[in-house]
Amino acid sequence: MVSLSRPRIARHIPTYNGYHDTPDTLEAAFVDVVESFENDTFEVAFVYYPRVDNMGHKFGPDAPETFDEVKTIDGVIKFFLDELDNHDLASSTNLVVVSDHGMSSNKDKV
């Protein structure tokens, strides 16, 4: 029998979102998430990081700045996965990475 219960979702987490986001604040947010999972404070967390999108809009999808930001976020996600592993939470945690849209070069200005 499947038990359907409402997960404990964080109602308030220290604010790390906005255009002031940096890889350091994102790592700090992930540390808070791991701590909250470990303490059984909540079961679901949503973390938003706008810099890849911001760089893509500002410099274009093929720009070195956008590529560098993608590499940076890859490293931060690895940091999060390592934190989960270090706290024995990796096997019981699902990570879903989503994007609000894709991006392509447009040589013709609209």
N, C-alpha and C positions, 0 to 999 in steps of 0.2 A: 504494500500500500504506500502510495506517495503522500507525504505530508506537505501540505502547502501552508507555509507560514510566512509572515512578512519579515523580510530581513531587516536587521538594524542598519539603517543608513545614516551616515553622518549628517546631521542637520547644520552643523557649523564646524568648519575647519579653519584654522588661521588662513587668512587671505594670501594666496600666492599668485592669483590670476591677475591679468591686466597686462598692459604693455611694458611694465617694469620687470616682467619675468626674466629670470636668468637661469642658466643651468644649475647654479647653486641653490636658488630658491626652489627649483623643481626637485632637486635631490632632498632638500629639507622637507618638502611636502611628502615625498615618498618615505622618508624616515618616520614622519608622523603617521602615515598610513600603516606601515609595518608595525609600529608600536601599538596602534589602535587595534590592529588584527590580533597581535600577540596578547593584548590585554582583554580581548573579546569585547571591546567597546562598540565596534560595529563590524558588519559583515560585508558591506559594499562601499566602495570609494570611487569617486569620479575625480580625475585630475585633468585639468585643461592646461595646455601649453601652446600659446598662439604664435610663437616666434617663427616656426617654419612657414606658416601661412603668411605672416607679416613680411618675411624676407622674400617670399615668392611674389607677393603683390608689389613690393617696393622695387626689387631688382630683376624680377623675372624668374621663371622656373629653371632656366639653365644657367643662372648666374653662379659664380663661385660662392657668393654670400649665402645663397639658398642651399647649395651643396654642403657647405660647411655647417650650416644649421642642422641639416639632416644627419650629418655625421655626429654632431654634438648630441642630438636627441637619441641616436642609437646608443651612444655611450651612457647616457642617463638611464635609458631603459635597461641596459646591462647592469648598471649600478642597482636599480630596483630589483631585478631578478636575483642578483647576488645577495642583496639584503634579505629577500624572502628565503633564499637558500640558507643563509647564515642563521636565520631564526627558525629553521625547520618549518617554514610555511609554504615552500615552493610546491609541494605535492598537493596542497589543499587550496591553492589560489589559482583562479583563472585570470589571465590578463587579456584584455581586448583593447586593441589599438584601432582607433577610427579616425577618419578625416571627414571634414564637411564637404569637400569637393576636391577634384583633381585640378591640374593646371597644365596648360600647354602653351608653347610659344605662338604668338600671333604676329607674323611678319607684316600683315596689312593692318594699319591703324584704323580703328573704327571711329 
